[in-house]
Amino acid sequence: MSTLPIITLPDPLLRQVSDPVERIDAELLKLADDMLETMYDAPGIGLAAIQVGVPKRLIVLDVAEDDDQPNPLAMFNPEILKVDGETTRVHEEGCLSIPDFRLDIERPASLVVGYLDREGKPRELAADGLLATAIQHEIDHLNGKLIIDFLSRLKRDIVVRKFKKAAREASA
C-alpha cells in the first residue's frame, strides 16, 4: 500500500461528478487500500476517490475512535437509499481537500446506504451519527459537491479566493 496525493481546492476535478464503477478488479481494490492508507495518514475519517484524482464512485471510511480497533469500510457505487427526514444532526465537518477549514453542517442523523462491497456483492448498511455524516460527506464528493456549498455564496467565494491565492503562491 502507498499514500496518494490528495487534491485540494481550487482543483476543478473536485467539482466533477464521478463515474460508476463497472467492475471491481485488483487495480480498484488496490486503489481502495491506498485510499485507506492515505486517509489514515492524513488523518481523516473518510476519503472519496475523486479526492485522489480518480473520478470513480468509490469511498472509504473509518469512524472508529482512536482507542478502538480500526473498522475500515470501502463502498463502491454508494447510494443513499433512505434518510431519516425528521431527525437531523449538526456536526463540525472538515475536509482533506479543504485543509484547515471547518464548518458546522446539519444533515439527516441516520440513513440507509446501498453499495457494492469488495467482492462486488450488493450490500445495505443502516448508519447513524458520525458514520451517517461521513457517508453523506463522501457521497457529496462523488457528486462534485463540497462542504463550502453549504455556505452563502459570499462566504463560499471568500474561501475559494483564499485557496486560489494560496495555490498561486505555492506555484510561484
ABEGO torsion letter per residue (X at the ends): XBBBBBBBOABAAAABBBBBBABBBAAAAAAAAAAAAAAAAOBBABBBAAAAGBBBBBBBBBABBAABBBBBBBBBGBBBABBBAABBBBBBBBBAABBGBBBBBBBBABBBBBBBBAAGBBBBBBBBEAAAAAAAAAAAAAAGBBAAAABBAAAAAAAAAAAAAAAAAAAX
